[in-house]
Amino acid sequence: LPLAFFASALATTASEPIDVVRTRIMSRIRGRNDARFLYNGLFHGFSQALRTEGLTALYRGLLPRLVLKSFGGAIWYSSYVHSKSFFLSLSPLSDSSRGREL
């Protein structure tokens, strides 16, 4: 359970800059023409955000997303493991023929 929590936290932290730039591009497409976020694409968005706002701009909104995704990942993995063992216990196959995959 703690490993699922930390894996989700790591994945969220690594993907946050992409999500920030993607969200800014999508908000511009949907009609919010904020002059600060006029990006021509993902790489242009990264360079503009870093140049004008600094590295912290790419991690705006990380905390709420980190909490949501980390706990969500831990709950999902725990549910997966318990569901798998429940359904395997219903299986008529013997223990030796099941295999050891997780």
C-alpha positions in Angstrom: 0.0 0.0 0.0 2.7 2.6 0.8 4.5 1.6 -2.4 1.4 2.3 -4.5 1.0 5.6 -2.7 4.6 6.7 -3.5 4.5 5.3 -7.1 1.4 7.4 -7.7 3.0 10.5 -6.1 6.1 10.1 -8.2 4.1 9.7 -11.5 2.0 12.7 -10.6 5.0 14.8 -9.9 6.7 13.8 -13.1 3.7 14.4 -15.3 2.6 17.7 -13.7 4.5 20.0 -16.0 2.9 18.4 -19.1 -0.5 18.7 -17.6 0.0 22.4 -16.7 1.0 23.3 -20.3 -1.7 21.1 -21.8 -4.4 22.7 -19.6 -3.2 26.2 -20.6 -3.3 25.2 -24.3 -6.8 23.7 -23.9 -8.1 26.8 -22.1 -6.9 29.0 -24.9 -8.6 26.8 -27.5 -11.8 26.9 -25.6 -12.0 30.7 -25.8 -10.1 32.1 -22.9 -7.5 34.1 -24.9 -5.2 35.0 -22.0 -2.2 36.7 -23.6 0.1 35.1 -21.1 -0.6 31.6 -22.3 -0.4 31.9 -26.1 1.5 28.7 -26.9 2.1 27.2 -30.3 2.5 23.7 -28.9 3.9 21.7 -26.0 7.6 22.6 -26.3 6.8 26.2 -27.0 4.6 26.2 -23.8 7.5 24.7 -21.8 10.0 27.3 -23.0 7.6 30.2 -22.5 6.5 29.2 -19.0 10.1 28.6 -17.9 11.3 31.9 -19.5 8.5 34.1 -18.2 7.4 32.5 -14.9 10.2 30.2 -13.9 10.2 26.5 -12.9 7.5 26.8 -10.3 5.0 27.7 -13.0 5.2 24.1 -14.3 4.2 22.8 -10.8 1.2 25.0 -10.1 -1.7 23.0 -8.7 0.6 20.1 -7.8 -0.6 19.7 -4.1 -4.3 19.0 -4.7 -3.5 16.7 -7.6 -0.8 14.9 -5.6 -3.1 14.2 -2.7 -5.9 13.0 -5.0 -3.7 10.8 -7.2 -1.6 9.3 -4.4 -4.5 8.2 -2.3 -6.4 7.2 -5.4 -3.4 5.0 -6.5 -3.2 3.4 -3.1 -6.9 2.7 -3.0 -6.9 1.3 -6.5 -4.0 -1.0 -5.9 -5.4 -2.3 -2.6 -8.8 -2.9 -4.3 -7.1 -4.7 -7.1 -5.1 -7.0 -4.8 -8.1 -7.9 -2.7 -10.4 -8.4 -5.7 -7.8 -10.6 -7.4 -7.4 -12.8 -4.3 -11.2 -13.0 -3.9 -11.8 -14.1 -7.5 -8.9 -16.5 -7.4 -10.4 -18.1 -4.3 -13.6 -18.8 -6.3 -11.6 -20.4 -9.1 -11.9 -24.2 -9.3 -8.2 -24.4 -10.3 -5.7 -25.8 -7.8 -3.1 -23.6 -6.3 -0.3 -25.2 -8.3 -1.8 -24.4 -11.7 -2.5 -20.7 -11.0 0.9 -19.2 -11.6 2.5 -16.5 -9.6 1.9 -13.4 -11.5 0.6 -10.3 -9.6 
